Amino acid sequence: MIDFSMYGQKEPEVYAYKCPDCGTLYYPAPMICKKCGARRDPSGVIFSSWEQVPLGGKCKLLAWTRVYALPEGFDVKYLLFGIVEFENGLRASGRLLVDNPHTGMELEAKIGVVKEKVGEDIYGFMFDIR
């Protein structure tokens, strides 16, 4: 994993968003809260801004799959992907870094490079054994 501090940058993070009116957490952020109808304004000019809550840590594997039909540039036979549920009830998908996944296993969510492009790395969730 890259040490971002040596480049003067902080570690990349993925955020859930908290409704300012009712406190419901969302990932990804909606434009309107399903529970109370509060609107989200990404600019923060018209409506109150939604609090960003770092998303990661302990999670449980709900479902997983193996993808064999990979795009050009991958030198592996397949990649594993999964859907997890965090302790706060939010769900997310990402790449699995385990060899033999099974539904219900406890994992740790991290942020890492999921795709490398020329001049730019793409970050996303990676799930590994705790």
N, C-alpha and C positions, 0 to 999 in steps of 0.2 A: 504494500500500500504506500502511496505517496505521502511524504511529510510536507504538508502544505505550509506549515509555519516557516520553513526555510525560504519560501517564496513570498512571504509577507501576506499570505492568504489564510483564511480560516478553513477548517474542514467543511466540505459540502454537506448540506443537510436537506432533508425533505420535511415539509411542514404539513400538519393538519391545521384546519382553521376553525376557530371558536366563535360562534354567533355572539355578538355583544349583548343581545337582548335576553336570550334564554340559555346560553351556555352550551348548546349542542355542538359537538365536534363533527367535522366533516373532512373527508379526504376522498377525492379532490374537493376543492371549495366550490360550492354552488353559487349562483348569482342571487338566489333567494332561499332563505332558510325554510325547509319543509315543515318545521315544527311551529314557528311563530310568524313567518312571513317577512322577517327582516331582510332588507336588501343589502347586498355586498357591493361596494364601490371600490374597485381595485385602486383608484387614484386617491381615495380617502377624502375627496373634496365635498361631495354631496351627502353621503351617508357615513355614519361612524365606521371606522375601520375594524376589521375582524382580527383578533389576536392570532398570531402564528404560534403554534405549539409544535416543537420538534417531535418528529415521529420516528420511532426506532426502538431498539431494545428487544425484550422478550416477546415471543409470539408463538403461535401454534399453527402447524401446517394443516390446512383444511382440504386441499386438493393439489395434485401435481401432475405434470405431464413431461414427456420426453419429446423434443422436437428434432427430427432428423433432416427435414428440408430446410437447411440453413442457407442464407445468402452467400454470395461469393465473398471470400476473404476469411472465412472461418476454417481453421485447420483441425477441427475436432469432428468426430462422428455424429455427435448429438449434443444438445444442451438441455438441462433440466430447468423447468420453470414451475413456480408454485403460487398458490393463493394462501395467505396467512391471515390470522386474526390476532391483533395486538391485545394487550391486557385491558385497554380502554374500549374494546369492542369494534374498533375500526378495522377494515380489511384492506389489504394491498396485495399486489402481485409483483413478482420479481424473479430473479435468477436464483436457483438452488445450488449451493456449493457442497452438497452431501452426495455420497456415492449411492446409497440405498435408502431413498426417502420412503416414509410411510405416513399415512394420514394420522394426525394426532401427535406427531413428534414435536418436542419443544425445540425451538430455534432462536437464534439471535439475529436481528435485522441490522445490517450495516449499509453504508452508502459506499459504492465503489464504481469503478469504470465498467460499464456494461457494453460499451462499443467505442472503439477508437476510430476517429476520422482524422484526416490530414489536418493538422493545426488545431484540432478541437477534440476533447474527450467528452463522451456522453455518460452522465452519472445516473445511477438508479439503485433500487434496492437489490441487495444480495443477502441471502439467508444461509446461515451456517449453524452447525451444532454449537450449543452454548458451552 
